[in-house]
Amino acid sequence: MAEITPSSMYSKVYVFFNFSGMLSSIFAPYITGYFADITGKLEIGFYLSGVLLIIGAVLFLFTEGSNRMTHFVQYYKPGEEQVK
């Protein structure tokens, strides 16, 4: 994340990622328990986690191409000649 985030935004970006990770760790047991009560099997939690991981990986693949300009802007220093 440090490569695509301006240095002035580091703390906000890391707080967001930490918050989203902790938020999921709070809700995951409740959601897994809910589905386990409905189906009678604990495996559904693992299947749900796997599906969410696959969805996240696919979405991540689509973000790579959109970051090319961000890399250029971050590494370009004022006074340097722009590469065209």
Residue frames as a rotation matrix with the C-alpha (Angstrom) as fourth column:
MET 1
0.565 0.825 0.000 0.00
0.825 -0.565 0.000 0.00
0.000 0.000 -1.000 0.00
ALA 2
0.267 -0.520 -0.811 2.89
0.320 -0.746 0.584 2.34
-0.909 -0.416 -0.033 0.63
GLU 3
-0.696 -0.597 0.399 3.73
0.536 -0.063 0.842 2.33
-0.477 0.800 0.364 -3.08
ILE 4
-0.461 0.597 0.657 0.35
0.687 -0.227 0.690 3.66
0.561 0.769 -0.305 -4.18
THR 5
0.615 0.670 -0.416 -0.50
0.777 -0.425 0.464 5.90
0.134 -0.609 -0.782 -1.21
PRO 6
0.288 -0.504 0.815 0.78
-0.031 -0.855 -0.518 9.46
0.957 0.124 -0.261 -0.82
SER 7
-0.569 -0.630 -0.527 2.95
0.480 0.266 -0.836 9.79
0.667 -0.729 0.151 2.28
SER 8
-0.813 0.304 0.497 0.50
-0.525 -0.752 -0.399 12.26
0.253 -0.585 0.771 3.82
MET 9
0.201 0.977 -0.074 -2.23
-0.890 0.214 0.403 9.58
0.409 -0.015 0.912 3.73
TYR 10
-0.559 -0.503 -0.659 -0.29
-0.258 0.861 -0.438 6.62
0.788 -0.075 -0.611 5.22
SER 11
-0.967 0.136 0.214 -1.94
-0.185 0.198 -0.963 6.73
-0.174 -0.971 -0.166 8.63
LYS 12
-0.149 0.983 -0.105 -5.48
-0.868 -0.181 -0.463 7.02
-0.474 0.022 0.880 7.24
VAL 13
0.154 0.168 -0.974 -4.99
-0.793 0.609 -0.020 4.14
0.590 0.775 0.227 4.81
TYR 14
-0.704 -0.489 -0.516 -3.44
-0.109 0.792 -0.601 1.85
0.702 -0.366 -0.611 7.42
VAL 15
-0.789 0.516 0.334 -6.16
-0.440 -0.096 -0.893 2.69
-0.429 -0.851 0.303 9.93
PHE 16
0.122 0.878 -0.463 -8.80
-0.987 0.061 -0.146 1.78
-0.100 0.475 0.874 7.33
PHE 17
-0.006 -0.176 -0.984 -7.19
-0.490 0.859 -0.150 -1.59
0.872 0.481 -0.091 6.57
ASN 18
-0.935 -0.340 -0.105 -6.64
-0.061 0.444 -0.894 -2.38
0.350 -0.829 -0.435 10.24
PHE 19
-0.544 0.807 0.230 -10.22
-0.691 -0.275 -0.669 -1.40
-0.477 -0.522 0.707 11.07
SER 20
0.255 0.676 -0.692 -11.68
-0.935 0.354 0.001 -3.52
0.245 0.647 0.722 8.28
GLY 21
-0.361 -0.464 -0.809 -9.60
-0.243 0.884 -0.399 -6.51
0.900 0.052 -0.432 9.36
MET 22
-0.997 -0.005 0.083 -10.64
-0.083 0.158 -0.984 -6.18
-0.008 -0.987 -0.158 12.99
LEU 23
-0.285 0.957 -0.049 -14.27
-0.904 -0.285 -0.318 -5.61
-0.319 -0.047 0.947 12.03
SER 24
0.169 0.318 -0.933 -14.32
-0.696 0.709 0.116 -8.86
0.698 0.630 0.341 10.09
SER 25
-0.694 -0.466 -0.549 -12.79
0.031 0.743 -0.669 -10.73
0.719 -0.481 -0.501 13.04
ILE 26
-0.820 0.489 0.297 -15.64
-0.452 -0.235 -0.861 -9.49
-0.352 -0.840 0.414 15.23
PHE 27
0.063 0.962 -0.264 -18.47
-0.941 -0.031 -0.336 -10.46
-0.331 0.270 0.904 12.88
ALA 28
-0.347 -0.264 -0.900 -17.05
-0.730 0.678 0.082 -13.69
0.589 0.686 -0.428 11.45
PRO 29
-0.999 -0.028 -0.036 -17.82
-0.001 0.801 -0.599 -15.90
0.045 -0.598 -0.800 14.48
TYR 30
-0.414 0.910 -0.032 -21.41
-0.329 -0.182 -0.926 -14.65
-0.848 -0.373 0.375 14.63
ILE 31
0.126 0.436 -0.891 -22.00
-0.985 -0.048 -0.163 -15.19
-0.114 0.899 0.423 10.91
THR 32
-0.622 -0.424 -0.659 -20.37
-0.511 0.857 -0.069 -18.63
0.594 0.293 -0.749 11.02
GLY 33
-0.942 0.293 0.165 -22.45
-0.001 0.487 -0.874 -19.57
-0.336 -0.823 -0.458 14.05
TYR 34
-0.135 0.933 -0.334 -25.62
-0.697 -0.329 -0.637 -18.38
-0.704 0.147 0.695 12.36
PHE 35
0.093 0.123 -0.988 -25.00
-0.930 0.366 -0.042 -20.54
0.356 0.923 0.148 9.29
ALA 36
-0.857 -0.419 -0.299 -23.92
-0.274 0.863 -0.424 -23.46
0.436 -0.282 -0.855 11.49
ASP 37
-0.677 0.685 0.268 -27.23
-0.244 0.134 -0.961 -23.24
-0.694 -0.716 0.076 13.37
ILE 38
0.172 0.779 -0.603 -29.19
-0.885 -0.147 -0.443 -23.19
-0.433 0.609 0.664 10.13
THR 39
0.232 -0.148 -0.962 -27.33
-0.778 0.565 -0.274 -26.01
0.584 0.812 0.016 8.37
GLY 40
0.942 0.088 0.324 -26.14
-0.295 0.680 0.671 -28.01
-0.162 -0.728 0.666 11.37
LYS 41
0.584 -0.797 0.157 -22.59
0.805 0.543 -0.239 -28.09
0.105 0.266 0.958 9.97
LEU 42
0.519 -0.486 -0.703 -19.58
0.181 -0.741 0.646 -25.97
-0.836 -0.463 -0.296 10.85
GLU 43
-0.285 -0.706 0.648 -18.01
0.788 0.212 0.578 -26.46
-0.546 0.675 0.496 7.41
ILE 44
0.539 0.579 0.611 -20.19
0.829 -0.493 -0.264 -23.72
0.148 0.649 -0.746 5.92
GLY 45
0.841 -0.279 -0.463 -18.00
-0.002 -0.858 0.513 -21.12
-0.541 -0.430 -0.722 7.62
PHE 46
-0.197 -0.965 0.171 -14.93
0.147 0.144 0.979 -22.41
-0.969 0.218 0.113 5.82
TYR 47
-0.173 0.220 0.960 -16.75
0.970 0.209 0.127 -22.48
-0.173 0.953 -0.249 2.50
LEU 48
0.846 0.531 0.041 -17.98
0.532 -0.841 -0.092 -18.93
-0.014 0.100 -0.995 3.01
SER 49
0.493 -0.755 -0.433 -14.46
-0.129 -0.555 0.822 -17.76
-0.860 -0.349 -0.371 3.89
GLY 50
-0.393 -0.654 0.647 -13.08
0.521 0.422 0.742 -19.45
-0.758 0.628 0.175 0.79
VAL 51
0.238 0.572 0.785 -15.66
0.969 -0.195 -0.152 -17.82
0.066 0.796 -0.601 -1.46
LEU 52
0.953 0.121 -0.277 -14.94
0.176 -0.967 0.184 -14.39
-0.246 -0.224 -0.943 0.03
LEU 53
0.102 -0.988 -0.116 -11.19
-0.007 -0.118 0.993 -14.90
-0.995 -0.101 -0.019 -0.44
ILE 54
-0.361 -0.183 0.914 -11.69
0.841 0.358 0.404 -15.85
-0.402 0.915 0.024 -4.09
ILE 55
0.651 0.651 0.390 -13.93
0.748 -0.637 -0.184 -12.81
0.129 0.411 -0.902 -4.68
GLY 56
0.787 -0.410 -0.461 -11.31
-0.059 -0.794 0.605 -10.58
-0.614 -0.449 -0.649 -3.05
ALA 57
-0.229 -0.921 0.315 -8.52
0.287 0.245 0.926 -12.07
-0.930 0.302 0.208 -5.18
VAL 58
-0.074 0.281 0.957 -10.50
0.996 0.070 0.056 -11.55
-0.052 0.957 -0.285 -8.39
LEU 59
0.907 0.421 0.015 -11.27
0.421 -0.907 0.004 -7.95
0.015 0.003 -1.000 -7.44
PHE 60
0.437 -0.831 -0.344 -7.59
-0.029 -0.395 0.918 -7.40
-0.899 -0.391 -0.196 -6.65
LEU 61
-0.282 -0.533 0.798 -6.63
0.767 0.374 0.521 -8.57
-0.576 0.759 0.304 -10.14
PHE 62
0.374 0.520 0.768 -8.76
0.880 -0.459 -0.118 -5.81
0.291 0.720 -0.630 -11.63
THR 63
0.929 -0.003 -0.370 -7.11
0.179 -0.872 0.455 -3.09
-0.324 -0.489 -0.810 -9.51
GLU 64
0.108 -0.992 0.072 -3.55
0.635 0.125 0.762 -3.63
-0.765 -0.036 0.643 -10.79
GLY 65
-0.214 -0.197 0.957 -4.05
0.958 -0.232 0.167 -1.89
0.189 0.953 0.239 -14.13
SER 66
0.684 0.576 0.448 -5.61
0.492 -0.817 0.299 1.19
0.539 0.016 -0.842 -12.60
ASN 67
0.803 -0.390 -0.451 -2.57
0.325 -0.349 0.879 1.91
-0.500 -0.852 -0.153 -10.42
ARG 68
0.163 -0.814 0.557 -0.10
0.985 0.102 -0.139 2.63
0.056 0.571 0.819 -13.22
MET 69
0.245 -0.034 0.969 -0.70
0.280 -0.954 -0.104 6.37
0.928 0.297 -0.224 -13.21
THR 70
0.976 0.119 0.184 -0.52
-0.142 -0.295 0.945 6.45
0.167 -0.948 -0.270 -9.42
HIS 71
0.525 -0.851 -0.011 2.96
0.735 0.447 0.511 4.91
-0.430 -0.276 0.860 -9.54
PHE 72
-0.037 -0.537 0.842 4.08
0.850 -0.460 -0.256 7.55
0.526 0.706 0.474 -12.06
VAL 73
0.542 0.317 0.778 2.71
-0.017 -0.922 0.387 10.43
0.840 -0.223 -0.494 -10.02
GLN 74
0.987 -0.142 -0.072 4.30
0.085 0.088 0.992 9.19
-0.134 -0.986 0.099 -6.81
TYR 75
0.337 -0.935 0.110 7.80
0.780 0.342 0.525 8.70
-0.528 -0.091 0.844 -8.22
TYR 76
0.199 -0.235 0.951 7.85
0.730 -0.613 -0.304 11.85
0.654 0.755 0.049 -10.35
LYS 77
-0.005 -0.280 -0.960 9.72
0.855 -0.500 0.141 14.64
-0.519 -0.820 0.242 -8.59
PRO 78
0.925 0.349 -0.150 9.22
0.244 -0.848 -0.470 18.30
-0.292 0.398 -0.870 -9.47
GLY 79
0.408 -0.793 -0.452 12.04
-0.711 -0.587 0.387 19.55
-0.572 0.164 -0.804 -11.67
GLU 80
-0.492 -0.543 0.681 12.68
0.000 0.781 0.624 16.17
-0.871 0.307 -0.384 -13.28
GLU 81
-0.640 0.244 -0.729 11.97
-0.769 -0.206 0.606 15.61
-0.002 0.947 0.320 -16.92
GLN 82
0.214 0.814 0.540 8.79
-0.645 0.533 -0.548 13.60
-0.734 -0.231 0.639 -17.51
VAL 83
-0.866 -0.407 0.292 9.08
-0.104 0.715 0.691 10.31
-0.490 0.568 -0.661 -19.35
LYS 84
-0.012 0.891 -0.454 6.60
-0.864 -0.237 -0.443 10.10
-0.503 0.387 0.773 -22.21
